[in-house]
């Protein structure tokens, strides 16, 4: 039995409970008020009225036939899975953008120091004085090489893409 209907905000708690019970019954079950009242021991008049209202709601929305229920549950489950996949892909891309943005910022901030290091002939003394900046620059460059990036995207374009993913 699918439990997707339990997360459907358009259904009341009573409808969710009754639907859950109905989905747990055999396919050939006769969904009548009297039959449901018997298996629920709902013999009080108030409870029968509540069950009748719930049954009316389910009837109005075409949710009483097992095949229809199963079809709607399957469609809802498929839609849920598609949306979950889209959300996961967006979250993955957002994480990639955040990492790439950090590398771009580090690369830009340390470019002048690295250029000076190259001009100094890769001096050990210069390296010792500016080791943190040079390591950040090399890490950023390595990340770009790993991603196969030849031309760096702008931080602004990454922020725009990030905003569209939200």
N, C-alpha and C positions, 0 to 999 in steps of 0.2 A: 504494500500500500504506500503510495506516495504521501508525503507529509507536507507538500508545498502549500496546500490549502490552509494550513495552520498559520502561514505567514501572510495570507491575503488580508489586507487591512479593510477591505470592503465587506468582509463577512463578520457577523457578530460572534461573540463567544459561544452562544447557543448553536448557531449555524455550524461553527467549526466542530463543536462536539458531536452534533448530530451527523454531520458529514463524515467525521472520523468513524463513527460507529457504523454508518451505512457502508463505507468503503471496506470495513472489516468483515461485512457479511458476504455470503456467497452471491455470485452474479445473478442467480435466478430468484433471489429473495424478492418477495412482494412488499414493497415499501408503502405500507398503509399505516395510518395513525394507530389503528387498533393493534397491529402487529408490533409496531415500535413501542407502543405503550406497554405491551405485555413483557417484552424483553427488558424494558427499563423500569419496570415496576412503578410506572408513573400513573398511579390510579387516582390521584387527587384531581379535582376539576381544574384548579389553577394550573397545575402542571400540564394537563391535557390541552388547555387553552394555549399555553406557551409553546407546546410542541406543535399545535396546529398552526400557530403564527409562523413558526420556523419552517414548517413544511410548506406553507403558502409561499414564503420567501424563496425557498429552494425550487418550488414549482414555477414561480414567476421567472426565475432566472435559469430555468431549464437544467437543473442540477439533480434531478431525481433518477434518471436512467443511468445505470452503471456504465454503459459504453460512453455516454456523454461525459460523465464524471471522469472516467479514465482518460478520455481524449483531452479534456480541459486540463487535467492534472499533468498529462504528458506535455502538452503545449506550454503550460506554465513552467514546467521543469526545464524544457528546452530553452525557453526564453531566459530563464534564470541562469542557465549554464552559459549561454551566449554573452549575457551581460557580465557575468563573472570573468569570462575570458577577456572581454574588452577592458574591464577594470584592471585586471592583472597586467595586461599589455601596457596600459596607460601608466600604471604604477612603475613598471619596469623602465619604461622610457623616461619617466620623471626622475627616477634614481640615476639613470645614465646622464641625463641633462645636468643634474646637480653635480655629479662627479666631473663631467666635462667642463662645466662652468668653473669649478674650483681649479682645475688644471690650467684653463685659459688665463684666469686671473693670476695664478702663480707664475705662469710663463711670461706674461706681460710685465709683471712686477720685477722679475729677475733677469729679463733680457739684457738690460744695460750692464749688469754685473757680469753676466756670462760673456758678453762681447768683450768687456775689459779683461776678463780671464783669458780669453783666446788671444787678445792682443799682447798680453803679458807672456805669451808662449806657454800657456798652461803651467805657470809657475806654482811650485809647491807652497811658497810663501803666500801668494795671493789666494790660493785654495784654502790655506789654513785660516786666513782672515775672513773669508767669505764662504765658508763651507756650507752653511745652512742654505744660503741663497742658491748656490751652485747645485746642491742636491735637489732642491725644489725644482729648479729649471730642468735638470736632467730627468727627474721623475715625470714632469709634465711632458717633455719631449718624448720620453719612452711610451707614455700613455697614448700620445697622438700617433706614434708609429704603430703601436699595437692595434689601434682602431683603424689604421690605414688612412688617416686624415692628412691630406696634403695642404689644404687651405683651411685655416681655422675659421669656424663660424663666429659671428660676433656674439657677445654676451647678450646684447639686446635681442637678437634673433632667437637665442635659446630661451630667454625669458618670455618672449612672445609665444613660442611653441609650448612652453611649460604652462602658460596661462590658458592656452586653448585646451590643454589636456585636463585642466581642472574642470 
